[in-house]
Amino acid sequence: MTNTDEAFRIRIEVRLSDLDPQLHVTGAAYQQYADHARFECVRAAGISVEELVGGGLGPVNLETVIKYHRELRAGDCVDVTCEWVWGEGKTYRVEHRFTRADGELSATITHVSGLMDLATRRLVADPAREWAVRAKDPTLLGVEPMCS
């Protein structure tokens, strides 16, 4: 993982509806927070998800791993980072850190993701390139700008 001080981040306030019977945030809510952070990161990079999907491409999560460290409760604020990690091949990782306002790490989520061609229902061969050519600021997605 690279330096999370430079990762995209958003702040989310925990809602009562995000809680389970033990009065801490549910696993499903953590996943929704991560999804929201990724969506906002993509938007901040200048990509319209509607245009992406309209152009025949859709992001997909293939695996999600949650590690819990400290609980979040109603009224807490949590900073959620979004960091894209690229390798070779059709998949990439998106890593999220959930940090409470007091600085304690609450959880981490790692997704193995891909970019699906919606016509063929197959993952595209070079997802980093597909994201980079559509982004105004691809560095938010961990990729270099494409040369024209």
Buried (B, 14 or more C-beta within 10 A) or exposed (E): EEEBEEBBBBEBEBEEEBBEEEEBBBEEBBBBBBBBBBBBBBEBBEBEBEEBEEEEBBBEBEEBEBEBEBBBBBEBEBBBBBBBEBEEEBBBBBBBBBBBEEEEEBBBBBBBBBBBBBEEEEBBEEBBBBBBBBBEEBBBBBBEEEEE
